[in-house]
Amino acid sequence: MRLTAATLTVLVLLVGCAPEEPPSPQDQFWAALEALCGQAFGGTVAEAPAGDTTFANRALVMHVRDCQEGEIRIPFHVGEDRSRTWVISRIETGLRLKHDHRHADGSEDAVTQYGGDTGDSGLAGKQEFRADSLTAALIPAAVTNVWTIEVEPGNRLVYALRREGTDRRFRVEFNLTTPIPAPPPPWGATAP
């Protein structure tokens, strides 16, 4: 079959008019996090292991502090403790969550960089990260950990942990309706 110039022009125009692919759930999730960049929010514990007082009676603040190409850093302050930063990054197979733990002098904690990757495309408002091999080596009991981050734009952000096969659960909810002043930088980070 021989194509004429007119037929080729029509084909090129039709291809150019093809509808764009809608953003993937992970792209939508990423965009929702990026929309929060620079803002801080207060949170409350919605669920914790029995007897765990780590987060009790302390101000909980998360700050979507650094948004770069392929990486979003979210310090999570517990009272005066600025040791925790969630690091969400894009990887070839999806998204990755790591926990960057530091001492007050900025040095890495012995238990740091644990976390995991998404196993599927998830939902626009919810991504799950299953424990990786580094996590299993650092914290053998955490081999079945699944971390979840949920974003409901204009409403709340949720960070949760469940340890499958056990009753270990942790869930903190941050109120996105009312930004608060940004906290000091997390330990190990430079000032803004």
C-alpha angles and dihedrals in degrees: 000000000000118000120214124218090253092053091049091050091052091048092050091049092049092050090048090052095051111125116259119251110259114247114272119248089255091051090051091048091049092049090051090054093045090052087063095052113136094017130110129204137189122238144193132212110252096177135009138164114275111274095010108136098169092112100026118122094359131115110254115206131172120193122194087214110160126033114178134158103295098355137076120186119202117184113208112205121199106194106301092341107108096171100112130081126167111215116199116187139174115245131179093264099041132286133341130206120201130176112223108199120188139177121236089264090058097252119133119263116239088247106052142122092041120144137090151239136270114261097204141006093281121191131306089248100035136044127179124208119199120209114268130214093268089057091050090052095046097040111018092187089058096062090110096043118134118189119200129196118191125187122194102179112233092008119055149330118217128200113190141170130198126179106212115229091026138070092244108130134159127179131171123183124205121205108232093184093078120040115204131205113289113261124230116284117282117260110282095023127106121243115273 
